[in-house]
Every structure is written in C-alpha cells, then in structure tokens.
Amino acid sequence: MIDVNAIDWNEAWKKPFSPEDSGKGCTSCGKRWSDPEKCRRYNDMVKEDNWSAASYRMQSMDIKPDFRVLDIGAGPGTLSIPLAGVVKDVTSVEPSGGMLTCLRENTVESGISNITIVPKKWEDIVVEQDLTPPYDLVISSYSLAFPDLQEALQKMNDVSRKYVYIFWFADMMSPWQRNYLEIWEQLFGIPPETGRKPNIIYNLLNQMGIYANVEVNLEEISHRFSSVEEALEDQSTGLNLSTQEQRSLLKKYLEKKLIQEKNYCVIREKSPRCKIWWDKEQFLHL
C-alpha cells in the first residue's frame, strides 16, 4: 500500500509524465499563446454572450462588492473583465504578449478603470514591487503551468487575506491527451497513460498545512474553428506534432470528429473539472 504522506507532491508535479512520454502531446502555454491569432480566436470565444464563458466560475465563488481581486494568468480577461464590474478592483497578472494585447483592448472597450495589469509570470512576481496585497480573493483559473507549484501556491496564500480559488482538471489528465486517446499510440508510438492519477494539487496543499475544499463537475468545453484546416493547424500545434504523417492521421480523425455548426467546425470535449478553494480566516486560530 502506497503511503501518500511519503510522496513529495511538489516533485510529482514537476514530473507528470514518464521519460519516454515527456514533450509528447503537450505544447507549453507560453509557446501556444505566443501566437497572436490563437489569442485572438480564444478572446473572441470567451467574449461571446457577454462573457458567458466565465459565468459558471463566477457563480461558484463567494464574491463581495468591496473585494480586491488578484487574477493570476488572466488571459484576455475571461474573469478579470466581468469581475471588475462587481468588485472594488482587480489586479490581472498575465505574461503572454498576445493575451496582454487582448486584455488591454477589452479593458478599454469595456470602459473599465479599476483593473491593474501586471505583465509578468507569476513565478517572476516580486510581491513588494509588483503587487499591493492583501487581496480578498486570489484566483488561478487553468493557469498552473508553474515550474515550482509549492512556491506558486504559497505565494497565492501569502497575498490573500481570505479566499484562494483554483480551477483545474480533476483527473490531472492533459486535455490534449484526453481528446485524442483513440489515436494517441498511432500519433506517438506509445500508449497513453490511462491509470487514474491522484490530485497532486490537493495532496500538495495538504502537505503544506492548507486544508482545501474540492468540488468536481463534468463540464463540456467547445473549441470553434472556421475550417478543418484551421482546426488541424491549431490542434497540431497543441499536440506538438512534428511530422506530416502525424498531421495526416490527425486530419482524418478531425474530419470524423468535427461537428458542423452554422459556419464553424466545432470540437466538443467533456472532462471532470475541479474547483479547489480555501478560506484563510477559517484557519487563523488553528
């Protein structure tokens, strides 16, 4: 029987894949969002229906009008823009040039004056120089691509005076791997990892003395493209494909899986997503 307390969960985060699988089916966030066109397409999607993509996460958090909010990995403002309309102020940390352009445009377009943008990686943030803590609400929404997760989580906890909310994949599986399990071995020559993985984030927080709450929901996520060719280019980049043979195999698969909706080709995925959160005030006297 494995003793979970004996596992260094921070090291487990740094080594999520077996050596032969490392780098397969996964393009870094930094590389992916360095493409302005991908950022623009994502931006257009999250802005639809008055930022409806953020509604579930907004509704699932305890938000008060006098809150000061820190949004880590803010992207084009998926949460920052709608949050700015209901809280005192928002600080948005975002390192990607393409995302920053969209975030700044959306801030101006929305007529918002209570957002402060910090164009840095979270791991490069110097709290005393770059931020004005404490914050009532600290959020990391699908933005945990940190080289040292423990350090990143500790910094989140340190700058919060009340809540920290993290949104991530409950099964710890890359969405890219989940979406292409059927052809994974054909693409990369090795079978996909199919064993159930423990939730590293929750276990690491527990080792740090932070007793977090966890809520899991099955969510459907849509990815929309103007053509099969655009979908192929986007998904090939995300999967880090390098050969024409891989691209041909992926194209055949996409032609079978893409759903035609109006003028768009759509990929739909269902995956277990989790909300991990804690209230610092609950533990002040422990």
Secondary structure as UniProt FT lines:
FT   HELIX           4..6
FT   HELIX           9..14
FT   HELIX           19..21
FT   TURN            22..25
FT   HELIX           29..32
FT   TURN            33..34
FT   HELIX           36..51
FT   HELIX           52..54
FT   HELIX           55..59
FT   TURN            65..66
FT   STRAND          68..72
FT   TURN            75..79
FT   HELIX           80..84
FT   TURN            85..86
FT   STRAND          89..93
FT   HELIX           97..109
FT   TURN            110..111
FT   STRAND          115..118
FT   HELIX           122..124
FT   HELIX           127..130
FT   STRAND          135..141
FT   HELIX           149..159
FT   STRAND          160..169
FT   TURN            170..171
FT   HELIX           175..179
FT   HELIX           181..183
FT   HELIX           184..188
FT   HELIX           200..207
FT   TURN            208..209
FT   STRAND          213..225
FT   HELIX           228..238
FT   TURN            239..240
FT   HELIX           244..257
FT   STRAND          259..261
FT   TURN            262..263
FT   STRAND          264..279
FT   HELIX           280..283
FT   TURN            284..285
//
